[in-house]
Amino acid sequence: VAILADTSLSMGLSDGDAGAAAGRFRQVAAALEQSDLLQQLRKTHDVVVYRFDETLHRVASMNKTGTPEGEAGENPETGEDAQVLQAAHSPGLPSAETIDWPTALKPVGRETRLGASLRQGISEQRNSPLSGVVVITDGGQNAGPPPETAVELAREAKVPVYTVGVGSTKQPVNVRVYELEVPERASPGDPYTVTGLIQAQGLSGQSVTVQLFQKTPGKDGAEQLVQSQQ
């Protein structure tokens, strides 16, 4: 079984619902860390956990409970011996017992390539007896091919896809400095441009004031307003 957890920036949002104040990704981490989801899956399956945003990365691999690493098991569909999931032998990946899930699933991705990540995850395991894919996401795809293309691939491979939605159905109010672009070098006295990219949601039809401050080197750390823009 492959588990794909969304780690795009939107998973860091807090929805304001009861128990959701810490952010969506922490809800996912708690589910993997505190619930019996992984234990239940591992009773009959090898499990590999991925994180995805712009790209897909393996986070952890777990053998079926009671199956020593590297030992062959029996394919329940054919009765033939089959090597356990390839990802279970990937060196350097932590086990479920030692992994720090909040850190491993920390949202840092600027894009949510849901369709591409799902397609890649299925393709990577096509040579293994893949029983299913669990996708945990807030559904906010903003880049890459649509998920429908990956669903078609899953259908051809006869791999079921289970989706777990995270987050509120209400759009949260949020505004932040998405990126600050400045020259790597500037000579004293020469003018240069500072560009701030502002991202907002839930503020349709409203405006915010953005201020750029310059901090003077020294012990006092005095700040001076350079420019203000609506």
Disulfide bonds with the S-S distance in Angstrom:
none
